């Protein structure tokens, strides 16, 4: 495991209890191979950090934006989702500090992203316990809430499944249905191909290491097809007829 002092310098937090920081990086799988060490894994810290993260983000959004609840909820979800937190972990190079089993270290990309995201939450929990709420808030503001402008600009907070359902119901009168078209790989490393259907029509396909991820990709691709279809549609002639 690399020197955690470098990480403390990077995040601007010096721990009173270094063991607490170390615990934030101990995955449950590591203890399966090192049970005699008597260490504790990071899941309790993750539980605490998740709650602190949600409170800080919710408080920030409430105080800084007058948008309706639905928008704020979607923005919060975009900030705390696995993809956002794992990106933060990659930026801080948290992976080099993780203690994993040999098998878990060889996991697929989705599994690694989830472990990294959980590690960020555990780190927040450790900061909160060691330094207090304000220190945890500062870390969250600098590392996570700072992502909000680019999320809003890119529109990545819009849930593709919800948007696709809205359009499909409005234009075609159907609620989309998602069906698994193909499944490959062993149980621990599955790849799913999912189709998004409106009625009997296949509107988009997506691939992912979970059915949910594949559904999101299928909805994203189906939305693109809906946009193309809309742009090709000719507007009706609404000019009034003139009697001759």
C-alpha positions as CSV (number, residue, x, y, z in Angstrom):
1,X,0.0,0.0,0.0
2,X,1.3,3.4,-0.9
3,X,2.1,6.1,1.5
4,X,-1.2,7.8,2.7
5,X,0.7,10.9,3.6
6,X,0.7,11.9,-0.1
7,X,-3.0,11.6,-0.1
8,X,-3.4,13.7,3.0
9,X,-1.3,16.4,1.3
10,X,-3.4,16.2,-1.8
11,X,-6.8,16.5,-0.1
12,X,-5.6,19.0,2.5
13,X,-6.5,16.9,5.5
14,X,-4.1,15.6,8.2
15,X,-5.7,12.8,10.2
16,X,-5.4,12.7,13.9
17,X,-6.0,8.9,13.7
18,X,-4.2,7.5,10.6
19,X,-5.7,4.1,11.2
20,X,-9.1,5.6,10.4
21,X,-7.9,6.8,7.1
22,X,-6.3,3.4,6.4
23,X,-9.6,1.6,7.2
24,X,-11.4,3.7,4.4
25,X,-9.4,1.7,1.9
26,X,-9.8,-1.8,3.2
27,X,-12.3,-3.8,1.1
28,X,-14.2,-6.6,2.6
29,X,-12.6,-9.1,0.1
30,X,-9.1,-8.3,1.5
31,X,-10.1,-9.6,4.9
32,X,-11.1,-12.9,3.3
33,X,-7.4,-13.5,2.5
34,X,-6.0,-11.7,5.6
35,X,-8.4,-12.6,8.4
36,X,-5.6,-13.0,11.0
37,X,-4.7,-9.3,10.7
38,X,-7.8,-8.3,12.8
39,X,-8.6,-5.4,10.5
40,X,-12.0,-3.8,9.9
41,X,-13.3,-3.3,6.4
42,X,-14.6,0.1,5.2
43,X,-18.4,-0.6,4.8
44,X,-19.4,1.1,8.1
45,X,-17.4,4.2,7.0
46,X,-19.1,4.0,3.6
47,X,-22.5,3.9,5.3
48,X,-21.7,7.1,7.3
49,X,-20.0,8.9,4.4
50,X,-23.0,8.3,2.1
51,X,-25.3,10.1,4.6
52,X,-22.9,13.0,5.1
53,X,-22.5,13.3,1.3
54,X,-26.2,13.4,0.7
55,X,-26.8,16.0,3.4
56,X,-24.0,18.3,2.2
57,X,-25.1,18.1,-1.5
58,X,-28.8,18.6,-0.6
59,X,-28.0,21.6,1.6
60,X,-25.9,23.2,-1.1
61,X,-28.5,22.7,-3.8
62,X,-31.3,24.0,-1.6
63,X,-29.4,27.2,-0.6
64,X,-28.0,28.0,-4.1
65,X,-30.8,27.1,-6.5
66,X,-34.6,27.9,-6.5
67,X,-35.4,25.1,-9.0
68,X,-38.3,22.7,-8.2
69,X,-37.7,19.6,-6.1
70,X,-37.6,17.3,-9.2
71,X,-34.6,19.2,-10.7
72,X,-32.7,19.3,-7.4
73,X,-33.3,15.6,-6.9
74,X,-31.9,14.8,-10.3
75,X,-28.9,17.0,-9.9
76,X,-28.1,15.4,-6.5
77,X,-28.4,12.0,-8.1
78,X,-26.0,13.0,-10.9
79,X,-23.5,14.2,-8.3
80,X,-23.5,11.2,-6.0
81,X,-23.9,8.4,-8.6
82,X,-21.3,5.7,-9.1
83,X,-19.9,7.3,-12.2
84,X,-19.3,10.7,-10.7
85,X,-17.8,9.4,-7.5
86,X,-15.5,6.9,-9.3
87,X,-14.3,9.8,-11.5
88,X,-13.4,11.7,-8.3
89,X,-11.5,8.6,-7.1
90,X,-9.6,8.3,-10.3
91,X,-8.7,12.0,-10.2
92,X,-7.3,11.5,-6.6
93,X,-5.7,8.2,-7.6
94,X,-7.4,6.4,-4.7
95,X,-7.1,3.1,-6.4
96,X,-3.4,2.8,-5.5
97,X,-4.3,2.8,-1.8
98,X,-7.0,0.2,-2.0
99,X,-6.6,-3.2,-0.3
100,X,-8.4,-5.8,-2.3
101,X,-8.4,-9.6,-2.7
102,X,-6.5,-10.9,-5.7
103,X,-9.8,-11.9,-7.4
104,X,-11.5,-8.5,-6.7
105,X,-8.5,-6.7,-8.1
106,X,-9.1,-8.4,-11.4
107,X,-12.8,-7.5,-11.6
108,X,-14.5,-5.9,-14.5
109,X,-14.8,-2.1,-15.1
110,X,-18.2,-1.8,-13.5
111,X,-17.1,-3.6,-10.4
112,X,-14.0,-1.4,-10.1
113,X,-16.1,1.8,-10.5
114,X,-18.4,0.7,-7.7
115,X,-15.5,-0.1,-5.4
116,X,-13.9,3.3,-6.1
117,X,-17.2,5.1,-5.5
118,X,-17.7,3.3,-2.2
119,X,-14.2,4.2,-1.3
120,X,-14.9,7.9,-1.8
121,X,-17.9,7.6,0.6
122,X,-15.8,5.7,3.1
123,X,-13.1,8.5,2.9
124,X,-15.8,11.1,3.5
125,X,-17.0,9.1,6.6
126,X,-13.4,8.9,7.9
127,X,-12.9,12.7,7.4
128,X,-16.2,13.3,9.2
129,X,-15.2,11.2,12.2
130,X,-11.7,12.5,12.4
131,X,-12.1,16.1,11.5
132,X,-15.8,17.0,11.9
133,X,-18.6,18.1,9.6
134,X,-16.9,21.3,8.2
135,X,-13.9,19.4,7.0
136,X,-16.1,16.8,5.3
137,X,-18.2,19.6,3.8
138,X,-15.0,21.3,2.4
139,X,-13.8,18.0,0.8
140,X,-17.2,17.3,-0.7
141,X,-17.5,20.9,-2.0
142,X,-14.1,20.9,-3.6
143,X,-14.1,17.4,-5.0
144,X,-17.7,16.6,-5.8
145,X,-20.0,19.7,-5.9
146,X,-17.4,21.3,-8.2
147,X,-18.6,18.8,-10.9
148,X,-22.1,20.4,-11.0
149,X,-21.4,23.1,-13.7
150,X,-20.2,20.5,-16.2
151,X,-23.1,18.2,-15.3
152,X,-25.6,20.9,-16.0
153,X,-23.9,22.0,-19.2
154,X,-23.8,18.5,-20.6
155,X,-27.3,17.6,-19.5
156,X,-26.0,14.4,-18.0
157,X,-28.3,14.8,-15.0
158,X,-31.3,13.9,-17.2
159,X,-32.2,10.3,-16.7
160,X,-32.3,8.7,-20.3
161,X,-34.9,6.1,-19.3
162,X,-37.3,8.7,-17.9
163,X,-36.8,11.0,-20.8
164,X,-37.3,8.2,-23.3
165,X,-40.5,7.0,-21.5
166,X,-41.9,10.5,-21.6
167,X,-41.2,10.9,-25.4
168,X,-42.5,7.4,-26.2
169,X,-45.7,7.9,-24.4
170,X,-46.2,11.4,-25.9
171,X,-45.5,10.4,-29.5
172,X,-46.4,6.8,-29.8
173,X,-48.7,6.1,-26.8
174,X,-46.5,3.3,-25.5
175,X,-44.4,2.8,-22.4
176,X,-41.0,1.4,-23.4
177,X,-40.1,-2.2,-22.5
178,X,-36.5,-3.4,-22.0
179,X,-35.6,-6.9,-23.0
180,X,-32.3,-8.8,-22.6
181,X,-31.2,-9.7,-26.2
182,X,-28.0,-11.4,-25.3
183,X,-25.9,-12.5,-22.3
184,X,-22.3,-13.5,-22.4
185,X,-19.5,-14.2,-20.0
186,X,-19.2,-16.1,-16.7
187,X,-21.4,-15.2,-13.8
188,X,-18.8,-12.9,-12.1
189,X,-18.2,-11.0,-15.4
190,X,-21.4,-10.9,-17.3
191,X,-22.1,-8.6,-20.3
192,X,-25.7,-7.9,-21.1
193,X,-27.1,-6.6,-24.4
194,X,-30.5,-5.0,-23.9
195,X,-33.1,-3.7,-26.4
196,X,-35.5,-0.8,-25.8
197,X,-38.8,-1.5,-27.4
198,X,-41.7,0.8,-28.1
199,X,-44.6,-1.5,-28.9
200,X,-43.0,-4.2,-31.1
201,X,-40.3,-1.8,-32.5
202,X,-36.7,-2.0,-31.4
203,X,-35.7,1.6,-30.9
204,X,-32.2,1.2,-29.4
205,X,-29.7,-1.3,-28.0
206,X,-27.2,-1.0,-25.1
207,X,-24.5,-3.1,-23.6
208,X,-23.2,-3.1,-20.0
209,X,-21.9,-5.2,-17.2
210,X,-25.4,-5.1,-15.5
211,X,-28.9,-5.1,-16.9
212,X,-29.5,-1.6,-15.4
213,X,-26.4,-0.2,-17.1
214,X,-27.4,-1.8,-20.4
215,X,-30.9,-0.4,-20.1
216,X,-29.5,3.1,-19.6
217,X,-27.4,2.8,-22.7
218,X,-30.3,1.4,-24.7
219,X,-32.5,4.3,-23.6
220,X,-29.7,6.8,-24.6
221,X,-29.4,5.3,-28.0
222,X,-33.2,5.2,-28.5
223,X,-33.4,8.9,-27.6
224,X,-30.9,9.6,-30.4
225,X,-33.1,7.8,-32.9
226,X,-36.1,9.8,-31.7
227,X,-34.2,13.0,-32.2
228,X,-33.2,11.9,-35.7
229,X,-36.8,11.0,-36.5
230,X,-38.1,14.3,-35.3
231,X,-35.6,16.3,-37.3
232,X,-36.6,14.4,-40.5
233,X,-40.3,14.9,-39.9
234,X,-41.8,17.6,-42.1
235,X,-44.0,20.1,-40.3
236,X,-47.6,20.1,-41.5
237,X,-48.9,22.8,-43.8
238,X,-50.8,25.1,-41.6
239,X,-51.4,27.9,-44.1
240,X,-55.1,28.7,-44.4
241,X,-56.8,27.9,-47.6
242,X,-58.0,30.9,-49.6
243,X,-61.3,30.6,-51.4
244,X,-61.2,31.6,-55.1
